[in-house]
Amino acid sequence: MPDTFPTFTAAGLAAVRAGADRPLLLTNATVHTLDPLIGTMRGADVLIGGALVVGVGPGIVTAAEDDGAVVVDATGTTVLPARLDASVALGSAPRGTGAGTLAPGADASLVVVPDQHAADLPAALHAAFARPGRLLAVLHEGRPVHWAGAHVGTTPTRERLQPDRLAVDPARVGVWVDTEDFLHQELTADGRYDETRGGRPHAFQGSYWIDGDRIDYLDDLGFWAFGRFAGDALHHAGYTMHRKDAR
């Protein structure tokens, strides 16, 4: 048997990095492949070669030494795709290609969560996509980008937006007006927006967050919307706006 590293520890990460040109095997996990033919397997292995899932199921570990694989013990964990694609389940996309499943041939982009937060598939999905603090590992096309609670990629993780935390760009505060002078949108320094439409004041009001060139709106009525900044323009819901004091 090859050396097997403990579940998602620093030693395991060091071995994965040192063996970057070797296959990677996660062994003895619950695996939700989300593939309609394979389904869910328990006590299963996931073999990754390069950027692809090569094999999935019990017993692959018996060939790990022959293949020179780096083996990480995934006992007590649940593995599932890092991205979801309902078109595979509906049969409108080829099986085992791209993202969305862990079928052999699919992209090796996956997440790993502790079994204690993954009693079934819905719980596993909730832990993976709604509670990122519970993730043990994230692999993107076969390479770890998150391991044992820490970001390990080359690009630093950006601070996540929080609903109760302002994310305001002072350079974009002001009144934005569309090219037809129909829509006026005021972005204020306290993270609020106020829209006038066709001369109707306060048509929509709410909070906003700016993240790079993206702006997210949460209207006081409860719905979300977004826009994008491009140079000196703000594109939102089919409107192109420019800041009033910059025109």
Secondary structure, DSSP 8 states (H G I E B T S, - for coil): ---EE-TT-HHHHHHHHHTTTS-EEEEEEEEE---TTT-EEEEEEEEEETTEEEEEETTGGGGHHHHT-EEEE-TTEEEEESS--HHHHTTSS-TTSSSS--STTSB--EEEEEGGG-SSHHHHHHHHHH-GGG-SEEEETTEEEEETTEE-SSS-------TTS----GGG-EEEEETTS-EEEEE-TTSEEEEEETTEEEEEEEEEEEETTEEEEEETTS-EEEEEEETTEEEETTEEEEEGGG-
